[in-house]
Amino acid sequence: MSVPVVNVPRVLREKLGEDGADALVGLLNSVQASRREDLEVLTDRFERRLGEELAKVRADIAGLESRLVREIGGVESGLVREMSAWETRVRGFVFGAVGVGVAFLTLVITLFPWLNH
């Protein structure tokens, strides 16, 4: 990185002298470099921690997704069983109704032979 140029105001340079002004510039540059290093360390820590937390969140999401798939599968199989049971009941009702209808028509035809002609 480039070192920023610090211009010491003329009044301050006159009060401090050339050596004092140069020392002040050196001090400011040193403080700035130190802060830059601190910022880099903090940024690295933050990025590492963010990566760790993101990995945990992804693992949690994967677990929830797996659980959701299992739950949906259970509901789906329950619905299939229930629909099958209803289908059996409906078939039984339809065949029963047809049987009753055939029996009724047979009875009517037998009891009222004149309907045959």
Solvent accessible surface area in square Angstrom, and as a share of the most:
residue,aa,sasa,rsa
1,M,180,0.80
2,S,99,0.64
3,V,102,0.59
4,P,55,0.34
5,V,131,0.75
6,V,48,0.28
7,N,129,0.66
8,V,14,0.08
9,P,84,0.53
10,R,171,0.63
11,V,91,0.52
12,L,67,0.33
13,R,66,0.24
14,E,117,0.52
15,K,161,0.68
16,L,78,0.39
17,G,30,0.29
18,E,107,0.48
19,D,122,0.63
20,G,24,0.23
21,A,0,0.00
22,D,85,0.44
23,A,67,0.52
24,L,49,0.24
25,V,30,0.17
26,G,38,0.36
27,L,106,0.53
28,L,79,0.39
29,N,35,0.18
30,S,68,0.44
31,V,69,0.40
32,Q,76,0.34
33,A,39,0.30
34,S,50,0.32
35,R,153,0.56
36,R,66,0.24
37,E,108,0.48
38,D,65,0.34
39,L,115,0.57
40,E,89,0.40
41,V,72,0.42
42,L,103,0.51
43,T,57,0.33
44,D,81,0.42
45,R,137,0.50
46,F,130,0.54
47,E,101,0.45
48,R,143,0.52
49,R,145,0.53
50,L,96,0.48
51,G,38,0.37
52,E,87,0.39
53,E,60,0.27
54,L,79,0.39
55,A,60,0.46
56,K,120,0.51
57,V,76,0.44
58,R,154,0.56
59,A,65,0.51
60,D,93,0.48
61,I,102,0.52
62,A,56,0.43
63,G,41,0.39
64,L,108,0.54
65,E,108,0.48
66,S,53,0.34
67,R,136,0.49
68,L,105,0.52
69,V,99,0.57
70,R,157,0.57
71,E,100,0.45
72,I,102,0.52
73,G,33,0.32
74,G,42,0.40
75,V,92,0.53
76,E,105,0.47
77,S,51,0.33
78,G,23,0.22
79,L,104,0.51
80,V,93,0.53
81,R,161,0.59
82,E,89,0.40
83,M,134,0.60
84,S,56,0.36
85,A,37,0.28
86,W,142,0.50
87,E,83,0.37
88,T,92,0.54
89,R,132,0.48
90,V,81,0.46
91,R,138,0.50
92,G,45,0.43
93,F,153,0.64
94,V,70,0.40
95,F,144,0.60
96,G,38,0.37
97,A,51,0.39
98,V,84,0.49
99,G,38,0.37
100,V,106,0.61
101,G,31,0.30
102,V,89,0.51
103,A,61,0.47
104,F,124,0.52
105,L,107,0.53
106,T,78,0.45
107,L,95,0.47
108,V,31,0.18
109,I,79,0.40
110,T,94,0.55
111,L,110,0.55
112,F,90,0.38
113,P,83,0.52
114,W,173,0.61
115,L,87,0.43
116,N,103,0.53
117,H,198,0.89
